[in-house]
Amino acid sequence: MAVLISLRDFHERFAERAAAEARQALLQEIDALARPSADRTPAGEILRQGRTHDG
C-alpha cells in the first residue's frame, strides 16, 4: 500500500522534525562540552588589561 502526501506535509512530518532533532542533539553536545573557565578574572578586567598593554 502506498500513500501520497504533499511536499508541505512531508516537510512538516519529516524534514522539519529531523532538523529539530539534529539541533537538539547539537545543543546537548555543546552543553556536555561546556566547562567553567579556570581563570576567574572577570571579562571586563581582561579587556582593560588588553587596552593597557596595547598602548
C-alpha positions as CSV (number, residue, x, y, z in Angstrom):
1,M,0.0,0.0,0.0
2,A,1.4,3.4,-0.9
3,V,0.3,6.8,0.4
4,L,0.9,10.1,-1.4
5,I,1.4,13.1,0.7
6,S,2.0,16.7,-0.3
7,L,5.5,18.2,-0.2
8,R,4.3,20.5,2.6
9,D,3.1,17.6,4.6
10,F,6.4,15.8,4.0
11,H,8.4,18.8,5.3
12,E,6.1,19.2,8.4
13,R,6.3,15.5,9.2
14,F,9.9,14.5,8.4
15,A,12.3,17.3,7.3
16,E,11.4,19.8,10.0
17,R,11.3,17.1,12.7
18,A,14.7,15.7,11.6
19,A,16.2,19.2,11.6
20,A,14.8,20.0,15.1
21,E,16.2,16.7,16.4
22,A,19.6,17.5,14.9
23,R,19.6,21.0,16.5
24,Q,18.7,19.5,19.9
25,A,21.5,16.9,19.6
26,L,24.0,19.6,18.8
27,L,22.8,21.7,21.8
28,Q,23.2,18.7,24.1
29,E,26.7,18.1,22.7
30,I,27.7,21.7,23.3
31,D,26.3,21.6,26.8
32,A,28.3,18.4,27.6
33,L,31.5,20.1,26.5
34,A,31.0,23.4,28.3
35,R,33.1,23.9,31.4
36,P,33.7,26.9,33.6
37,S,36.9,28.8,33.0
38,A,39.8,28.0,35.2
39,D,40.6,31.7,35.2
40,R,38.2,33.5,37.4
41,T,39.2,37.0,36.2
42,P,36.1,39.0,35.1
43,A,35.9,39.6,31.4
44,G,35.9,43.4,32.0
45,E,39.2,43.2,33.8
46,I,40.7,41.1,30.9
47,L,39.6,43.7,28.4
48,R,41.1,46.6,30.5
49,Q,44.4,44.7,30.7
50,G,44.4,44.3,26.9
51,R,44.0,48.0,26.5
52,T,46.8,48.9,28.7
53,H,49.2,46.5,27.0
54,D,48.4,47.8,23.5
55,G,49.3,51.4,24.0
